[in-house]
Amino acid sequence: MRTLSALCVALWGVGLLSAQAVDLDDALPGFVSGDRGFGECPDDAITGQAPGECGTNQWYFYSDYEFCSGTLCHRLRCENFPPSGLLDPNDPNQWIGTITWYGVYVTEPVPDGCTKPQHNFRIRFYDDDSGNVDPNNWVYEEHVTAVAHWLDYVILCLDCGVADVWRFEAVLSTPRQMAKGWFSIQGEGTPGCFFLWAGSNQGDNRFAAWWETNAAGTLTYPTDRCDLNYCFGVRTIGACCDDRTATCQEDFPEDACIALGGRFHRDAPCSTFGDPNYPGDPNCPNTACGAALGACCHDNGNCEQLTALDCLVHPCRGDCDCDADVDFDDINPFVDCLGGGPCCSFDNADCNGDGTINFDDINCFVGKLGLPCTRSERISLWFGPCSSCDLCCKLDCNDPNLGVTHPEIELCGQ
């Protein structure tokens, strides 16, 4: 049987977020793992701090211009950099040109997921003042529309809803040449839908927070919630192909493309993917965007080389006309499939998931009439372009203690 159990989907696709009102520090605790998941900064990043749990929780911190608490408004978080040592302002390879970070959007007063039509942020840099920051003395400001990628998992707010986890990337118009300092990321626009910055368990266990309506009077340096996540990169631009979605973007930062798990062509257009004359990676054929093969690991432990589109199939058992629901319109196509005729989707007609289409599927089909398709029937994980089946992990999806007995589950799909 090829259908992935609900338990595995819950662990791969959903994190847990306690239902509670926003506390005095206006931060929410949670736990997240997912198909793409959090990752370390790329090897060629200038510096950074990966997201991670502080104690037993992955923290999310409000940092949004629209967020208020009583008379206090414009909540802001600020992180110092680098985590240790100094950057060389005279080395172009250490000029901060791109920023990558993780976060979520939620509503208030009860946290629930929301979305914004554009991912707008204000980024500011501040000089370091003997280990502290002066909120009123910033040295560089830029308003950006970040490139946002949903990571195929969510945080779950019990009794209220879910919030998608996003990876954001922004390219600065003017790279920053700084030995050390502070920087802030603050969500803009869309009142009622607020940005929360994901925490990090790396760094110096200290960041800054204040309300801009009273910056001097509300400045604090929390030390009990670890740090904030980010990756700084050099402003290297080119074409980035995301084979999972078969989409390509030009003028895209290289470090952000690598963090996405994409293929990057420096100083080149998207048309170079699939071009036989482009000098690509000898270890990874230069296929068209979306056509790269990679390890497709099925829940039964088998693995094969497939494209992401062919691997990440979400079968809807019983949907024999492939219109995203199971209704009376599916009866004739189902009968055709039973008789050996063409099927729009073999997996959909194989209603009981036993690998064959026969009379054993009839009761399952009847039971699904009137039901919509759901995302819970995902059957496989794709490990990225040119990945090897050696990366696949085999899991007992019926094990109720899966997260304990198989800690490697957090590596699946990375």
Secondary structure, DSSP 8 states (H G I E B T S, - for coil): -----HHHHHHHHEEEE------TT-EEEEE---SS------TT-SEEE-B--BTTBEEEEE-BTT-EETTEE-EEEEEEE-SSS---TT-GGGSEEEEEEEEEEE-SSS--B---SS-EEEEEEE--BTTB--TT-EEEEEEEE-EEEEEEEEEEETTTEEEEEEEEEEEEEEEE--SSEEEEEEE-S-TT-EEEEEEES-SSS--EEEEGGGHHHH-B---SS-EE-EEEE---EEEEEETTTTEEEEEEEHHHHHHHT-EEEET--GGGTT-TTS---TTS----TT---EEEEETTS-EEEE-HHHHS----TT-TT-SSB-SGGGHHHHHHHHTT---S-HHHH-TT-SSS-SGGGHHHHHHHTT-B--GGG--EEE--TT--GGG-----TT-TTHHHH-GGGGGTT-
